[in-house]
Each structure stands twice: as C-alpha cells, then as structure tokens.
Amino acid sequence: KGMKVEEMKSVELSFPESFQQKELAGKTEKVQVTVNSISGVRLPELNDDFAKTLQTDNVDELKNRVRDGIKYGKEQANRQMIHESLLQKLMDKSEVAVSDNMWEGLAERRLQELAQEQARQKKTFEQYAAENGMTVEALVNSWRDRAKLEVERALLINGIFAKEKMQLQNTDLNQELLMMAQEYGIQPDEMFNMLKNSNAMEELQFRALARKVGDFLYENAKIG
C-alpha cells in the first residue's frame, strides 16, 4: 500500500498453507516487490446522461428497468423450480417405457462431447473422473442414467403436449430464442444462426414445447 509504479520494496509476506508453491506454503519470507502498473475501476457518474447511453431517458427510469429485470429474473427462476418439481412428481406417478436404443445413443453422444471438451482443456477422461471423485466406470454409468432420465422426461413432456392438444406458435419460439440468447450472452440473431449451423433447431422447439407444458402444469396444479 502506498507504492508507486516502478517502485521496488522489500517486504515480509505470510504465505497461506494452500499456497501453490509448496516451498513457501505456511511460511513468512522476505520478498522483493516491484509495482509494474496500477489500475482500478472508475465507475461513471449515475446521472441522466449515463442513463441515456442505456436507452433510458433518466436515472429513475433506469432504476425502474433494472428493478423490473431483477424481479422478472427471480420470478422466472421460481417458476422454473416449480416446473421441475411438478414434472418430477408426475414422473414419480407415471410409467414411461423407454427402450434401450432410445437413450443409449444419447448417452454415447453426451460422453463423446464430454471427452472432446476435456481434450480441448488438455485433460483426459480419467483425469476428469478423478477430479469429480469418481472412477471412469462410475462416471459413464452416471451419464447413462442421466441420458435415460432425459429421454423419459422428454417422452412424458411430449405425451402431455399431445394429450392436451397444445400447439406451438411463432411467439413461443421467439420467446425461447430470446431466453436462450440471454443465457449465452449473445444477440437473438446470433443464437438463431448458431442453432441453425449446428443443426440444433430441434432443441429450440423442444425447449419451447417443454416451457409450454411446464406453464400448463403450473396453471393447473394446486400449490400449497
């Protein structure tokens, strides 16, 4: 504290037990410190001029928009949690027949994607399993169980959608596209092109379908 750029100083530092260099961990040593640069965050002044850069007329309007955004986010998170709970209760009371060939292909694809992701990070499948406290066999079985459950849930959701004679509108797809874009932090048109180029438009359709079924369960459930 108090040093300037390019200033050098000898100080005593206490290194924590968890320090990455084992020879220094838990010790107090004299070290030479050189300040290469100093930087800090300079926040803009919260005024109407700043608010206008964010497409609002004044600070009050900006605050209201942020407040509404936070409220909407909490409401959506709460609604999604209830969707999941209702679907799980329905799963527990239902018998969904799933043949092995319906989910084994999905499990294999998910495991390949996981292996590719680890390879990009210069890690092996075995290392990833060890980091998660599992053997490779246990990890594979976990993903196989997850894939089977995913297919069972998809069949149940599609069954409800068909039984209730629901239909997807363009507004449903557009809303889901917007939400996916927000999750990825990109513009909706970028999200659309990403899905289209990776032949994943079915994912958009199923997510919109699942949300519609979730809303149906939410609106018709008795929640205490």
C-alpha positions in Angstrom: 0.0 0.0 0.0 1.3 3.5 -0.9 3.8 2.2 -3.5 4.0 3.9 -7.0 4.5 2.5 -10.4 8.1 1.0 -11.0 8.8 1.3 -7.2 10.6 -1.6 -5.6 10.3 -2.6 -2.0 11.4 -5.5 0.3 8.6 -6.8 2.5 7.7 -9.7 4.7 4.8 -11.8 3.4 3.0 -14.6 5.1 2.0 -17.3 2.7 -1.1 -19.4 3.3 -0.9 -23.2 3.8 -2.7 -23.6 0.5 -0.1 -21.6 -1.5 0.6 -23.3 -4.8 4.4 -23.2 -4.3 4.9 -25.8 -1.6 8.3 -24.5 -0.6 6.6 -21.2 0.5 3.3 -22.6 1.9 2.7 -21.7 5.5 5.9 -19.7 5.8 6.8 -16.0 6.3 9.5 -14.9 3.9 11.2 -11.6 2.8 10.4 -10.9 -0.8 11.1 -8.1 -3.2 8.0 -6.5 -4.7 8.0 -4.4 -7.9 4.9 -2.5 -8.9 4.6 -2.8 -12.7 1.3 -1.0 -13.0 -1.7 0.3 -11.1 -5.3 0.0 -12.3 -8.7 0.5 -10.8 -12.3 0.6 -11.8 -13.7 4.1 -12.3 -17.5 4.0 -12.3 -19.4 6.5 -14.4 -21.5 9.0 -12.5 -25.0 7.9 -12.1 -26.9 10.7 -13.9 -29.3 11.2 -16.7 -26.5 11.4 -19.3 -25.4 7.9 -18.3 -29.0 6.6 -18.3 -29.4 7.8 -21.9 -26.4 5.7 -23.0 -28.5 2.7 -21.9 -31.6 3.7 -23.9 -33.5 5.2 -20.9 -34.5 8.9 -20.5 -33.3 9.4 -16.9 -31.9 7.8 -13.8 -35.4 7.0 -12.3 -36.4 5.1 -15.5 -33.1 3.2 -15.5 -33.5 2.2 -11.9 -37.1 1.0 -12.6 -35.9 -1.0 -15.5 -33.1 -2.7 -13.5 -35.6 -3.3 -10.6 -38.1 -4.9 -13.0 -35.3 -7.0 -14.6 -34.3 -8.4 -11.2 -37.9 -9.1 -10.2 -38.6 -10.8 -13.5 -35.4 -12.9 -13.2 -36.4 -14.1 -9.7 -40.0 -14.9 -10.8 -38.7 -16.9 -13.8 -36.2 -18.8 -11.5 -39.0 -19.6 -9.0 -41.4 -20.6 -11.8 -38.7 -22.9 -13.3 -38.1 -24.5 -9.9 -41.9 -25.2 -9.6 -42.0 -26.6 -13.2 -39.2 -29.1 -12.3 -40.9 -30.1 -9.0 -44.3 -30.7 -10.7 -42.7 -32.6 -13.6 -40.8 -34.8 -11.1 -44.0 -35.6 -9.1 -45.7 -36.5 -12.4 -42.7 -38.7 -13.3 -42.9 -40.5 -9.9 -46.6 -41.3 -10.6 -46.2 -42.3 -14.2 -44.8 -45.3 -16.1 -42.7 -44.3 -19.0 -41.5 -47.2 -21.2 -38.1 -46.4 -22.8 -36.3 -48.9 -25.0 -32.5 -49.1 -24.6 -31.8 -47.9 -28.2 -33.7 -44.6 -27.4 -31.3 -43.5 -24.7 -28.0 -45.3 -25.3 -27.3 -43.3 -28.4 -27.9 -40.1 -26.5 -25.6 -41.3 -23.7 -22.8 -42.1 -26.1 -23.1 -38.7 -27.8 -23.0 -36.9 -24.4 -19.9 -38.8 -23.4 -18.2 -38.1 -26.7 -18.9 -34.4 -26.2 -17.6 -34.5 -22.7 -14.4 -36.3 -23.8 -13.9 -33.7 -26.6 -14.4 -30.8 -24.1 -11.8 -32.3 -21.8 -9.4 -32.8 -24.7 -9.7 -29.1 -25.6 -8.6 -28.4 -22.0 -5.7 -30.8 -22.3 -7.2 -33.3 -19.9 -8.1 -37.0 -20.2 -11.4 -38.6 -19.4 -9.7 -40.3 -16.5 -8.5 -37.0 -15.1 -12.0 -35.5 -15.3 -13.5 -38.5 -13.5 -10.8 -38.3 -10.7 -11.5 -34.6 -10.3 -15.1 -35.4 -9.6 -14.2 -38.2 -7.2 -15.4 -41.0 -9.5 -13.9 -43.9 -11.4 -14.4 -43.8 -15.2 -16.9 -46.6 -14.9 -19.0 -44.7 -12.3 -18.8 -41.6 -14.4 -20.0 -43.4 -17.5 -22.9 -45.1 -15.6 -23.9 -41.7 -14.2 -24.1 -40.2 -17.7 -26.0 -43.2 -18.9 -28.6 -42.8 -16.1 -28.8 -39.1 -16.9 -29.5 -39.8 -20.5 -32.2 -42.4 -19.7 -33.9 -39.9 -17.4 -33.6 -37.2 -20.0 -35.4 -39.4 -22.6 -38.1 -40.4 -20.1 -38.8 -36.8 -19.3 -38.9 -35.8 -23.0 -41.4 -38.6 -23.7 -43.6 -37.5 -20.8 -43.5 -33.9 -21.9 -44.3 -34.8 -25.5 -47.1 -37.0 -24.2 -48.7 -34.2 -22.2 -48.3 -31.8 -25.1 -50.1 -34.2 -27.5 -52.8 -35.2 -25.0 -53.7 -31.6 -24.2 -53.7 -30.8 -28.0 -51.3 -27.9 -27.5 -49.7 -26.0 -30.4 -46.5 -24.0 -30.7 -46.9 -20.5 -32.1 -44.1 -18.4 -33.5 -44.3 -16.2 -30.4 -43.4 -19.3 -28.3 -40.3 -20.0 -30.4 -39.3 -16.3 -30.5 -39.6 -16.0 -26.7 -37.5 -19.2 -26.2 -34.9 -17.9 -28.7 -34.7 -14.7 -26.8 -34.2 -16.5 -23.5 -31.5 -18.8 -25.0 -29.7 -15.8 -26.3 -29.7 -14.2 -22.9 -28.3 -17.3 -21.4 -25.4 -17.3 -23.8 -25.0 -13.5 -23.7 -25.4 -13.0 -27.4 -27.9 -11.4 -29.7 -31.0 -13.4 -30.8 -30.0 -13.5 -34.5 -26.5 -14.9 -33.5 -28.3 -17.5 -31.4 -30.5 -18.4 -34.3 -27.6 -18.8 -36.7 -25.7 -20.9 -34.1 -28.6 -23.3 -33.8 -29.1 -23.4 -37.5 -25.4 -24.0 -38.3 -25.2 -26.8 -35.7 -28.5 -28.5 -36.8 -29.9 -27.9 -33.4 -33.2 -26.2 -34.2 -35.0 -29.1 -32.6 -33.5 -28.0 -29.3 -35.2 -24.6 -29.6 -38.5 -26.3 -30.5 -38.3 -28.8 -27.6 -37.4 -26.1 -25.1 -40.4 -24.0 -26.2 -42.6 -27.1 -26.0 -41.3 -28.0 -22.6 -41.9 -24.5 -21.3 -45.5 -24.6 -22.6 -46.1 -27.9 -20.8 -44.5 -26.5 -17.6 -46.7 -23.5 -17.7 -49.7 -25.8 -18.2 -48.8 -27.8 -15.1 -48.1 -24.7 -13.2 -51.5 -23.2 -14.0 -53.4 -26.3 -13.3 -51.6 -27.6 -10.2 -52.8 -26.9 -6.6 -49.7 -25.4 -4.9 -49.9 -25.0 -1.2 
